[in-house]
Amino acid sequence: MHNSTPAQHRLVVLGAGESGFGAAILAKDKGMNVFLSDSGTIAEKYRSRLVDEGIAFEEGRHSMDRILSADEIVKSPGIPLDAPVIVEARKKNIPVISEIEFAGRYTDSKMVCITGSNGKTTTTMLTHHILTKAGIDASLAGNVGISLAYQVARDPHDVYVVELSSFQLDNMYDFKANIAVILNITPDHLDRYDHRMQNYVNAKFRILQNMCPSDCFIFWNDDPVITEQLRHITTEARMLPFSESYEENSAAYIDAENELIFNTPGTSMSMPRADLALNGLHNVFNSMAAGLSACICRVSKDDIREALSDFCGVEHRLEPVTEIDGVRWINDSKATNVNSCYYALEAMTEPTVLILGGKDKGNDYSEILPLVKEKVRAIVAMGKDNAKIVDFFAPHVGTIVDTHSLDDAVAACRRLAEPGWTVLLSPCCASFDLFSSYEDRGRKFKAAVMAMKG
């Protein structure tokens, strides 16, 4: 942490979403000369506050001369590294950092940082739930909650539970996690990494930067990508792997009696797997990662058990909507990649009508094919162009319906699903062809289902 910044340090913030707004506030409070630039339209809630704070900003363009006069640039995670403005900044050797990196300079609070291709949000929320239930002053940051930079500036906390995407990690250098969690690594966002899996893996592992022997690294011991990467890197952090069943060095696992075991230097405890609030094997792993983090934070065994058993889950992640005429409807709109859908299907216990589709990120659907064959009675494709989905699944699924709107998709599901079945929205794809975000997709899906219920 260093609080000293040269007088009138010229900081440019690119992107005026939650992270960009927070970075601008922190820069202002530290006495910097701050300018915020967004090539799109700034949401009214941020624009009005920028005006109130007297922070200079522009929207609808990037004024290159002003941007390239910066001493440093804070880049929002949504801006790719090959964007022209970033390329030009690099040519001029202007440092480009993430909002998390920027915020980390001005706080000594404990950082519990969570990444992975799937389960990040659930594990982040669950960890935060355990810590706050135990009376720890913990707050959410990163991909969830209020921006870390804003909180460091105006609403500080003792502990931050930070959900980190690979895009945020790309531009982090001196930031240090006290607890780092990598849940799993499967192909995602490869369009941002030159379609090279190793580049994406390297980004995820940046979470271990600067860790020392007093820090802890929690990870899934049976993930082949993580295991392979660990053969090539070293970390000073204490390693706390978790696994489905007992392995030699497991810090968390399920024993033969179906008890969830935690075994860390500070805490040894168990609780019945049946008591976990979240269902599905992937959620057992999420619970292990959150529980291990809580053990390291010295939370009592009783608080950990209670919090793991009363957590309410995350919106748009295997979220039960309702039951209509004996059919269960589930919103898993957050499944924007194939691996997320795999986890959702794994948790299904009844015959399923599966809604797939949206903006395809170069998906390989073969990963979910065995589960589709086993559990899915019909697929409803929902998107502007469903040809890839229809062509891939046609030989394997008896019924495929091609729809181009939410209303048509929901109507088709209602027609197809029989009492005792489940309708699962788990699209495997980004939402941007028909919706503004996966949250928008999920909420409209829930609204359409509830309207049908009357």
C-alpha positions as CSV (number, residue, x, y, z in Angstrom):
1,M,0.0,0.0,0.0
2,H,1.3,3.4,-0.8
3,N,-0.7,6.6,-0.1
4,S,1.8,9.0,-1.7
5,T,1.0,10.1,-5.3
6,P,2.9,12.8,-7.1
7,A,1.1,16.2,-7.2
8,Q,-1.4,16.4,-10.0
9,H,-0.8,12.9,-11.2
10,R,-2.8,12.7,-14.5
11,L,-5.1,9.7,-14.3
12,V,-7.4,8.8,-17.2
13,V,-10.2,6.3,-16.5
14,L,-11.5,4.4,-19.6
15,G,-15.1,3.2,-19.2
16,A,-17.8,4.7,-16.9
17,G,-19.4,1.6,-15.5
18,E,-19.3,0.6,-11.8
19,S,-15.5,0.0,-11.8
20,G,-14.7,3.2,-13.9
21,F,-16.9,5.4,-11.7
22,G,-15.3,4.0,-8.5
23,A,-11.8,4.5,-9.9
24,A,-12.6,8.2,-10.8
25,I,-13.9,8.8,-7.2
26,L,-10.8,7.3,-5.6
27,A,-8.5,9.3,-7.9
28,K,-10.4,12.5,-7.1
29,D,-10.2,11.8,-3.3
30,K,-6.4,11.2,-3.7
31,G,-6.0,14.7,-5.3
32,M,-5.2,13.5,-8.8
33,N,-6.1,15.3,-12.0
34,V,-8.7,12.8,-13.2
35,F,-10.5,12.5,-16.6
36,L,-13.0,9.8,-17.5
37,S,-13.6,8.8,-21.1
38,D,-16.3,6.4,-22.4
39,S,-16.8,5.6,-26.1
40,G,-20.4,4.7,-25.4
41,T,-23.2,6.3,-23.5
42,I,-22.8,6.8,-19.7
43,A,-25.7,5.5,-17.6
44,E,-27.6,8.3,-15.9
45,K,-26.8,7.1,-12.4
46,Y,-23.1,7.5,-13.1
47,R,-23.3,10.6,-15.2
48,S,-25.3,12.6,-12.6
49,R,-22.8,11.6,-9.8
50,L,-19.8,12.5,-12.0
51,V,-21.4,16.0,-12.5
52,D,-22.0,16.3,-8.7
53,E,-18.4,15.3,-7.9
54,G,-17.0,17.8,-10.4
55,I,-15.1,15.0,-12.3
56,A,-14.3,15.8,-15.9
57,F,-15.7,13.3,-18.4
58,E,-16.6,12.6,-22.0
59,E,-18.9,10.1,-23.6
60,G,-19.5,8.9,-27.2
61,R,-15.8,9.2,-28.1
62,H,-12.2,8.9,-26.9
63,S,-10.2,12.2,-27.2
64,M,-6.9,10.6,-27.9
65,D,-4.7,13.7,-27.3
66,R,-6.2,14.1,-23.8
67,I,-6.0,10.3,-23.0
68,L,-2.4,10.0,-24.3
69,S,-1.3,12.8,-22.0
70,A,-2.0,10.6,-19.0
71,D,0.6,9.5,-16.5
72,E,-1.5,6.3,-16.0
73,I,-4.7,4.7,-17.3
74,V,-7.3,2.7,-15.4
75,K,-9.1,0.4,-17.9
76,S,-12.5,-1.1,-17.3
77,P,-12.5,-4.9,-17.7
78,G,-14.9,-4.8,-20.7
79,I,-12.3,-3.0,-22.9
80,P,-10.2,-5.5,-24.8
81,L,-6.4,-5.2,-24.7
82,D,-6.3,-4.8,-28.5
83,A,-8.7,-1.8,-28.5
84,P,-7.1,1.0,-30.5
85,V,-7.0,3.4,-27.5
86,I,-5.1,0.7,-25.4
87,V,-2.7,-0.1,-28.3
88,E,-1.9,3.7,-28.6
89,A,-1.3,4.0,-24.9
90,R,1.1,1.1,-24.9
91,K,3.0,2.6,-27.7
92,K,3.6,5.7,-25.5
93,N,4.5,3.4,-22.6
94,I,1.6,4.7,-20.5
95,P,0.9,2.2,-17.7
96,V,-2.6,0.6,-18.1
97,I,-4.0,-1.0,-14.9
98,S,-7.3,-2.4,-13.6
99,E,-9.5,-0.7,-11.1
100,I,-8.7,-3.5,-8.6
101,E,-5.0,-2.8,-9.0
102,F,-5.6,0.9,-8.5
103,A,-7.8,0.4,-5.4
104,G,-5.3,-2.1,-3.8
105,R,-2.7,0.7,-3.5
106,Y,-4.7,2.5,-0.9
107,T,-5.9,-0.2,1.5
108,D,-4.4,-2.7,3.9
109,S,-7.7,-4.6,4.3
110,K,-7.6,-8.4,3.9
111,M,-8.4,-9.6,0.4
112,V,-10.2,-12.9,-0.3
113,C,-10.0,-13.2,-4.1
114,I,-12.0,-15.7,-6.1
115,T,-11.7,-16.7,-9.8
116,G,-12.6,-19.6,-12.0
117,S,-14.5,-20.2,-15.2
118,N,-17.7,-21.2,-13.3
119,G,-19.0,-20.8,-9.8
120,K,-17.2,-17.5,-9.0
121,T,-20.3,-15.5,-8.1
122,T,-21.9,-18.2,-6.0
123,T,-18.6,-18.8,-4.1
124,T,-18.0,-15.1,-3.6
125,M,-21.5,-14.5,-2.3
126,L,-21.3,-17.6,-0.1
127,T,-17.9,-16.6,1.4
128,H,-19.3,-13.1,2.1
129,H,-22.4,-14.7,3.7
130,I,-20.3,-16.8,6.1
131,L,-18.0,-14.0,7.1
132,T,-20.7,-11.4,7.7
133,K,-22.8,-14.0,9.6
134,A,-19.7,-14.5,11.9
135,G,-19.7,-10.7,12.6
136,I,-16.7,-9.9,10.3
137,D,-16.9,-6.5,8.6
138,A,-16.7,-8.0,5.1
139,S,-17.9,-6.5,1.8
140,L,-18.4,-7.7,-1.8
141,A,-16.3,-6.2,-4.6
142,G,-15.0,-6.9,-8.1
143,N,-17.6,-8.5,-10.4
144,V,-20.3,-8.2,-7.7
145,G,-21.4,-5.4,-5.4
146,I,-20.0,-1.9,-5.2
147,S,-16.6,-1.2,-6.9
148,L,-13.6,-1.8,-4.8
149,A,-12.1,1.6,-5.6
150,Y,-15.3,3.4,-4.4
151,Q,-15.4,1.4,-1.2
152,V,-11.7,2.1,-0.4
153,A,-12.4,5.8,-1.0
154,R,-15.7,6.3,0.7
155,D,-16.9,3.1,2.5
156,P,-13.9,1.1,3.8
157,H,-14.2,-2.4,5.3
158,D,-11.9,-4.8,7.1
159,V,-12.2,-7.6,4.5
160,Y,-13.1,-7.6,0.8
161,V,-14.4,-10.7,-0.9
162,V,-13.5,-10.0,-4.5
163,E,-14.8,-11.8,-7.5
164,L,-12.1,-11.5,-10.3
165,S,-12.6,-12.2,-13.9
166,S,-9.6,-13.0,-16.2
167,F,-10.2,-9.5,-17.7
168,Q,-9.5,-7.8,-14.3
169,L,-6.5,-10.0,-13.6
170,D,-5.0,-9.1,-17.0
171,N,-4.1,-5.6,-15.7
172,M,-3.1,-6.4,-12.1
173,Y,0.6,-6.3,-11.2
174,D,1.3,-5.3,-7.6
175,F,-2.1,-6.2,-6.1
176,K,-1.9,-9.0,-3.5
177,A,-4.5,-11.5,-2.4
178,N,-4.3,-12.9,1.2
179,I,-6.5,-15.8,0.2
180,A,-6.7,-16.7,-3.5
181,V,-9.2,-19.2,-4.9
182,I,-9.2,-20.9,-8.3
183,L,-12.4,-23.0,-8.6
184,N,-11.8,-24.5,-12.1
185,I,-10.6,-23.5,-15.6
186,T,-12.5,-24.4,-18.7
187,P,-12.5,-22.7,-22.1
188,D,-14.2,-19.3,-22.0
189,H,-13.6,-15.9,-23.5
190,L,-11.0,-17.3,-25.8
191,D,-11.9,-14.6,-28.3
192,R,-10.1,-12.2,-26.0
193,Y,-7.0,-14.5,-25.7
194,D,-6.0,-15.0,-29.3
195,H,-8.0,-18.3,-29.1
196,R,-5.1,-19.8,-27.1
197,M,-6.2,-21.6,-23.9
198,Q,-2.8,-21.1,-22.3
199,N,-3.2,-17.3,-22.5
200,Y,-6.5,-17.6,-20.6
201,V,-4.9,-20.0,-18.0
202,N,-2.0,-17.6,-17.5
203,A,-4.5,-14.8,-16.9
204,K,-6.4,-16.8,-14.2
205,F,-3.1,-17.7,-12.4
206,R,-2.2,-14.0,-12.1
207,I,-4.3,-14.2,-8.9
208,L,-1.3,-15.8,-7.2
209,Q,1.0,-12.8,-7.9
210,N,2.9,-11.4,-4.9
211,M,1.6,-14.0,-2.4
212,C,3.8,-14.8,0.5
213,P,4.0,-17.7,3.0
214,S,1.4,-16.2,5.3
215,D,-1.2,-16.3,2.4
216,C,-3.3,-19.2,1.3
217,F,-4.1,-20.7,-2.2
218,I,-7.4,-22.7,-2.4
219,F,-8.0,-24.7,-5.5
220,W,-9.8,-27.8,-7.0
221,N,-7.3,-30.6,-6.9
222,D,-8.9,-32.6,-9.7
223,D,-9.0,-29.9,-12.4
224,P,-6.6,-31.1,-15.1
225,V,-5.8,-27.6,-16.3
226,I,-5.0,-26.3,-12.8
227,T,-2.9,-29.4,-12.0
228,E,-0.9,-29.0,-15.2
229,Q,-0.3,-25.3,-14.6
230,L,0.9,-26.0,-11.1
231,R,3.7,-28.2,-12.5
232,H,5.1,-25.1,-14.2
233,I,4.8,-22.4,-11.6
234,T,5.7,-21.9,-8.0
235,T,3.9,-19.9,-5.2
236,E,5.0,-19.2,-1.7
237,A,1.4,-19.4,-0.5
238,R,0.2,-22.3,1.6
239,M,-1.7,-24.7,-0.7
240,L,-5.2,-25.8,0.4
241,P,-6.6,-28.1,-2.3
242,F,-10.2,-29.5,-2.2
243,S,-11.5,-32.7,-3.8
244,E,-14.6,-34.8,-4.2
245,S,-13.2,-37.6,-2.0
246,Y,-10.1,-37.9,0.3
247,E,-6.8,-37.4,-1.4
248,E,-3.4,-37.2,0.4
249,N,-3.2,-33.4,0.8
250,S,-6.9,-32.5,0.6
251,A,-7.9,-29.6,2.9
252,A,-11.6,-30.3,2.2
253,Y,-13.4,-33.4,0.8
254,I,-16.4,-35.7,1.3
255,D,-15.8,-38.8,3.3
256,A,-17.3,-42.3,3.1
257,E,-20.1,-41.3,5.5
258,N,-21.1,-38.4,3.2
259,E,-19.7,-35.9,5.6
260,L,-18.0,-32.7,4.4
261,I,-14.6,-32.5,6.0
262,F,-12.5,-29.4,6.5
263,N,-8.9,-29.8,7.6
264,T,-6.8,-26.7,7.8
265,P,-3.9,-25.7,10.1
266,G,-6.4,-23.8,12.3
267,T,-9.6,-25.8,12.0
268,S,-10.7,-29.4,11.7
269,M,-14.5,-29.8,11.4
270,S,-17.2,-31.8,9.6
271,M,-20.8,-31.4,8.6
272,P,-23.3,-33.6,6.7
273,R,-23.3,-33.0,3.0
274,A,-27.1,-33.2,3.2
275,D,-27.1,-30.0,5.3
276,L,-25.6,-27.9,2.5
277,A,-28.0,-25.2,1.2
278,L,-26.8,-25.6,-2.4
279,N,-27.4,-28.8,-4.4
280,G,-25.2,-30.4,-7.1
281,L,-21.6,-31.5,-6.9
282,H,-20.3,-28.2,-8.3
283,N,-21.9,-26.5,-5.4
284,V,-20.2,-28.9,-3.0
285,F,-17.0,-27.6,-4.4
286,N,-18.1,-24.0,-4.1
287,S,-19.1,-24.7,-0.5
288,M,-15.6,-26.2,0.2
289,A,-13.8,-23.2,-1.3
290,A,-16.0,-20.8,0.8
291,G,-15.7,-22.9,3.9
292,L,-11.9,-23.1,3.6
293,S,-11.7,-19.3,3.2
294,A,-13.8,-18.9,6.4
295,C,-11.5,-21.4,8.3
296,I,-8.5,-19.3,7.3
297,C,-10.4,-16.2,8.5
298,R,-10.8,-17.9,11.9
299,V,-14.6,-18.2,11.7
300,S,-16.0,-20.6,14.3
301,K,-17.1,-24.1,13.2
302,D,-20.7,-23.4,14.3
303,D,-20.9,-20.2,12.2
304,I,-19.5,-22.0,9.1
305,R,-22.0,-24.9,9.5
306,E,-24.9,-22.6,9.9
307,A,-24.0,-20.3,7.0
308,L,-23.3,-23.2,4.6
309,S,-26.8,-24.6,5.5
310,D,-28.9,-21.4,5.2
311,F,-27.4,-19.6,2.2
312,C,-30.1,-18.6,-0.4
313,G,-28.2,-18.8,-3.6
314,V,-27.5,-16.4,-6.5
315,E,-30.1,-14.9,-8.9
316,H,-29.8,-16.5,-12.4
317,R,-27.8,-19.4,-11.2
318,L,-30.0,-22.6,-10.9
319,E,-32.6,-20.3,-9.5
320,P,-36.0,-22.0,-9.0
321,V,-38.7,-19.8,-10.6
322,T,-42.0,-21.7,-9.9
323,E,-44.0,-24.9,-10.6
324,I,-46.8,-24.8,-13.1
325,D,-49.0,-27.9,-13.7
326,G,-46.4,-30.2,-12.2
327,V,-43.5,-28.7,-14.3
328,R,-40.6,-27.0,-12.5
329,W,-39.1,-23.9,-14.2
330,I,-35.5,-23.1,-13.4
331,N,-33.5,-19.9,-14.4
332,D,-29.8,-20.5,-15.1
333,S,-29.4,-17.6,-17.4
334,K,-25.9,-17.0,-15.9
335,A,-24.8,-20.1,-17.8
336,T,-23.1,-18.2,-20.6
337,N,-20.7,-21.0,-21.5
338,V,-20.9,-24.7,-22.1
339,N,-19.3,-25.8,-18.8
340,S,-21.8,-23.8,-16.8
341,C,-24.6,-25.7,-18.6
342,Y,-22.8,-28.9,-17.8
343,Y,-23.0,-28.2,-14.1
344,A,-26.7,-27.3,-14.4
345,L,-27.6,-30.5,-16.2
346,E,-25.5,-32.5,-13.7
347,A,-27.9,-31.2,-11.0
348,M,-31.1,-32.2,-12.9
349,T,-32.9,-35.2,-11.4
350,E,-36.0,-35.1,-13.7
351,P,-36.6,-35.3,-17.5
352,T,-35.6,-31.9,-18.8
353,V,-36.6,-29.4,-21.5
354,L,-33.5,-27.4,-22.2
355,I,-33.4,-23.8,-23.5
356,L,-30.2,-23.1,-25.4
357,G,-29.0,-20.3,-27.5
358,G,-27.8,-16.7,-27.8
359,K,-24.5,-15.2,-28.9
360,D,-22.2,-18.2,-29.4
361,K,-18.6,-17.7,-28.2
362,G,-17.1,-20.5,-30.3
363,N,-18.9,-23.2,-28.2
364,D,-18.1,-26.9,-28.4
365,Y,-21.3,-28.6,-27.4
366,S,-19.8,-32.1,-27.2
367,E,-18.9,-31.5,-23.5
368,I,-22.6,-31.6,-22.6
369,L,-23.7,-34.3,-25.1
370,P,-23.6,-37.3,-22.7
371,L,-25.8,-35.4,-20.1
372,V,-28.1,-34.2,-22.8
373,K,-28.6,-37.8,-24.1
374,E,-29.2,-38.9,-20.5
375,K,-31.6,-36.2,-19.2
376,V,-32.9,-33.9,-22.0
377,R,-36.2,-34.9,-23.7
378,A,-36.4,-31.8,-25.9
379,I,-34.2,-28.7,-26.8
380,V,-35.8,-25.3,-27.4
381,A,-33.3,-23.1,-29.3
382,M,-33.8,-19.4,-28.5
383,G,-31.7,-16.9,-30.5
384,K,-31.4,-15.0,-33.7
385,D,-29.4,-17.8,-35.4
386,N,-29.8,-21.3,-34.0
387,A,-28.4,-23.3,-36.9
388,K,-25.3,-24.5,-35.0
389,I,-27.3,-25.8,-32.1
390,V,-30.0,-27.4,-34.3
391,D,-27.3,-29.1,-36.5
392,F,-25.3,-30.4,-33.5
393,F,-28.1,-31.8,-31.5
394,A,-30.5,-33.0,-34.2
395,P,-29.0,-36.5,-34.4
396,H,-29.2,-37.0,-30.6
397,V,-32.4,-35.4,-29.4
398,G,-35.8,-36.4,-30.6
399,T,-37.4,-32.9,-30.4
400,I,-35.8,-29.6,-31.2
401,V,-37.8,-26.4,-31.6
402,D,-36.2,-23.4,-33.3
403,T,-37.5,-20.1,-31.8
404,H,-36.4,-16.5,-32.1
405,S,-38.0,-14.8,-29.1
406,L,-38.4,-15.5,-25.4
407,D,-42.2,-15.7,-25.7
408,D,-42.0,-18.3,-28.4
409,A,-39.4,-20.3,-26.5
410,V,-41.5,-20.3,-23.3
411,A,-44.6,-21.3,-25.2
412,A,-42.8,-24.2,-26.8
413,C,-41.5,-25.4,-23.4
414,R,-45.0,-25.3,-22.0
415,R,-46.3,-27.4,-24.9
416,L,-43.5,-29.9,-24.6
417,A,-43.0,-30.4,-20.8
418,E,-45.0,-33.0,-19.0
419,P,-45.9,-33.2,-15.3
420,G,-42.8,-34.2,-13.3
421,W,-40.4,-32.6,-15.8
422,T,-38.2,-29.6,-15.5
423,V,-37.8,-26.7,-17.9
424,L,-34.2,-25.4,-17.6
425,L,-33.0,-22.1,-19.1
426,S,-29.2,-22.7,-19.3
427,P,-28.3,-21.2,-22.6
428,C,-24.5,-21.9,-23.0
429,C,-24.3,-18.5,-24.8
430,A,-24.0,-14.8,-24.2
431,S,-27.3,-12.9,-24.2
432,F,-26.5,-10.0,-26.5
433,D,-28.4,-11.2,-29.5
434,L,-31.9,-10.8,-27.9
435,F,-31.1,-9.2,-24.5
436,S,-29.0,-6.5,-22.9
437,S,-27.3,-8.9,-20.4
438,Y,-27.7,-12.4,-18.9
439,E,-29.6,-10.6,-16.0
440,D,-32.0,-9.1,-18.4
441,R,-32.5,-12.5,-20.0
442,G,-33.1,-14.2,-16.7
443,R,-35.5,-11.6,-15.4
444,K,-37.6,-11.5,-18.6
445,F,-37.7,-15.4,-18.5
446,K,-38.9,-15.3,-14.9
447,A,-41.5,-12.6,-15.8
448,A,-42.8,-14.7,-18.8
449,V,-43.1,-17.8,-16.7
450,M,-44.9,-16.0,-13.8
451,A,-47.3,-14.4,-16.4
452,M,-48.1,-17.8,-17.7
453,K,-49.0,-18.9,-14.2
454,G,-51.3,-15.9,-14.0
